Amino acid sequence: MDKKNLAFGRMNFILLGLGMLIVVIGFILMSGDSSTTEAYNPDIFSARRIKVAPIVCLVGFVSMIYAVVHKPKDKE
């Protein structure tokens, strides 16, 4: 298979993988214990879960979009 027929270059795949990793890190930051009917857990409203993690996920999704639209440089 010829490399010129590929839609993405090597850098696109690296950026896409990096974006996926950032999104996974954001979801891990969102995880944690939940409140139950017997016990209230105030940690569900921590800054890490409602501010930092969604911003990290947003950065990951934006970097994935950039990885898709990034045009590889031609070596001519």
C-alpha positions in Angstrom: 0.0 0.0 0.0 1.4 3.3 -1.0 1.8 6.0 1.7 0.4 8.7 -0.6 -3.0 7.0 -0.6 -3.3 7.3 3.2 -5.6 10.0 4.5 -3.5 10.7 7.6 0.2 11.0 8.1 2.2 9.7 11.0 1.9 13.1 12.8 -1.9 12.9 12.6 -2.0 9.6 14.3 0.4 10.8 17.0 -1.8 13.8 17.7 -5.0 11.8 17.6 -3.5 9.3 20.2 -2.4 12.2 22.4 -5.9 13.7 22.2 -7.4 10.4 23.2 -5.1 10.1 26.1 -6.0 13.6 27.3 -9.7 12.8 27.1 -9.2 9.6 29.1 -7.2 11.5 31.7 -10.1 14.0 31.9 -12.6 11.2 32.5 -10.4 9.6 35.2 -10.3 13.0 36.9 -14.1 13.1 36.9 -14.4 9.6 38.5 -14.8 9.1 42.2 -17.2 8.0 44.9 -20.9 9.0 44.6 -23.5 10.0 47.1 -25.9 7.4 48.3 -29.3 7.7 50.0 -27.7 6.8 53.4 -24.6 9.1 53.1 -24.0 12.4 51.4 -20.6 12.8 49.8 -19.7 16.5 49.3 -16.7 15.5 47.1 -19.1 15.2 44.2 -18.9 19.0 43.9 -15.1 19.3 44.2 -13.4 21.7 41.8 -11.5 18.8 40.3 -14.7 17.1 39.2 -16.8 20.1 38.0 -14.1 22.5 36.7 -10.8 20.9 35.9 -11.9 17.6 34.4 -14.3 19.0 31.9 -11.7 21.6 30.7 -9.2 18.8 30.3 -11.7 16.8 28.3 -12.5 19.8 26.1 -8.8 20.4 25.4 -8.5 16.7 24.5 -11.5 16.9 22.1 -10.2 20.1 20.5 -6.8 18.5 20.0 -8.4 15.5 18.3 -10.2 17.8 15.9 -6.9 19.5 15.2 -5.3 16.1 14.5 -8.0 15.3 12.0 -7.8 18.6 10.1 -4.0 18.9 10.3 -2.5 18.5 6.8 0.7 16.5 6.7 3.6 18.2 5.0 4.6 16.8 1.6 8.2 15.7 1.2 8.9 16.7 -2.4 
